[in-house]
Amino acid sequence: MALRACGFIVFRRLALREPPPANIEFLLLQTPYGGHHWTPPKGHVDPGEDDFTTALRETKEEAGLGEEHLRVIDGFLHNLKYEVQGKPKEVLYWLAELKDPKTVVTLSEEHQDYRWSGLDEACALAQYKDLQETLRAAQRHLEATEWK
């Protein structure tokens, strides 16, 4: 059975000094262990918990951003499947906009840093191809649904 985790690709829109999509920044959190990799907020599903509730809980725990801070974007759900230490893992990501781009991120002890980054920088930080593709898919979804 695959280990299952859920989270949000959280983004914010900057002031309109840049036209879309250049005014979009994605939130990435840096782990304090291993290669200090960067990832969106996510975490393991607790027994009896549904996936979406897990995503909300983990985003609140890891970044201090609760449901009241987020606007979930319809039609985006990305599923990553990969192996960790020889065991299968599945991660589901929804897409959510930070309602107020000035909201402060509050890290838990699970992360040592965070960064708001445009797509290119976020992909460079993410390192893993499947996560890079998820970020690109989120950007494409926003472009296709909100700026046409």
N, C-alpha and C positions, 0 to 999 in steps of 0.2 A: 504494500500500500504506500502511495506517495505521500510525503510530507506536504502539507498544504498551508499556504500563506496568502494573505490578502492585504491590499493597500490601495492608496490613491496616488496617481500622478497629479500632484498639486501644481497649479500654475497661477501666476498673477499677471495682470495687464498693467504696464507702466503708463505714465502720462502719455498722451497722444503726440508727444514730440516725434515719435517714430511711427510710421504707418504699420498696420498689421501686415505680416505676422512678426515684424521685428520688435514689437513692444511686448512680446510674451517672454516670461521667464519661468523656468521650472525649478521646483524645490528639490534639492538633493541633500541627503544626510550622510555624514562620514562616520564609518565605524571605527572604534578605537582598537580593533584587533586585526590580526592577519595582515592583509595588504592595505588596510585602511580604505577599503572600497567605498564608493559613493552609490547611494540607492535612494529611491523614493521611500517614504514611510510605508512600512509593511510589517506583518508579523503573523505568527502561527494562529490557526483557528483553535479556539478553546472547545472542549467537549460540549456539545449541545448548542453551539453558537453558529449562526448562519454566516456566510461569507461576507455579506455587505456590512453586517454588524461588526465583524472582525476588522474590516477595513477602517470603519469609523473609530473603533476603540484604539487601534494601533496608531492611527494618525494623531489622535488626541494624546495618547501616552508618549509617543516619540517626538512630536513636534509642537504639542500644546494647541493644536488646531482642531476644534470640535465641529460638530455638525452646524452649529450656529455661525461658523466662520466660512463655510464652504457652500458652493453652488455646484451640485453634481451635474455634469454635462451628459445629456441623453445620447444614447446610441454608441457609447464607447465602453467596451470591456475587452481587455487584452489578457490572453492566457499564455504564460511562459512555462515551459517544461524543460528541466535540465537536471543534472545530477550534482549532488553535494556529497563528497566523501563516499562515492559509489552508490548512493541511495537516490532514488527519484524524488524530485521536488516539483511542485506546481505552484505558481504564483499568479493570482488574479489581480489585475489593476483596473480600477475605474478612473475616470478623469474628473477632476474637480477644480473649480476656480476659487481662489481666495477672494471673498466678497470685497474686503477692504485691503488693497495692496500694501497698506502701512501696518497691518496686523503683525505683531511681533511673534517670531518663532521661539518657542521655549523648548530646548532640548532636554530629553531624559538622560540618565546616566548611560543609556545604550549607545549614544553617539557623542562624538567629540567636536563636531563642527557641522555647519550647514552652509549652503550656498544657493543663491538664486542665480540661475544662468540661462542665457539664450540657448537655443537648440544646439548649435555647434559646440559650445563649451560644455553643455550638459552631456552630450554624446562623448566628448573627450574624457570627461570625468567618469562616466559610467563604465567605460572599458569593455564590458561584455556586449557582444554583438546583439544578443536577444533583447537586452535592455535598451541599447541604442535604437534598435528597430521599434521598440515600444514607444520611446520618446518621439521618434519620427512619425509614427502612426498617430500619436496624440496631436502633433502639430498639423498633420494632414487633415485629421478629423476636424480640428478647429477651423482650418482654412476652408474646407469643403462645406461646413455647416453654418459658419457664422459670418463669413466675409464675402459670400457670393451674392 
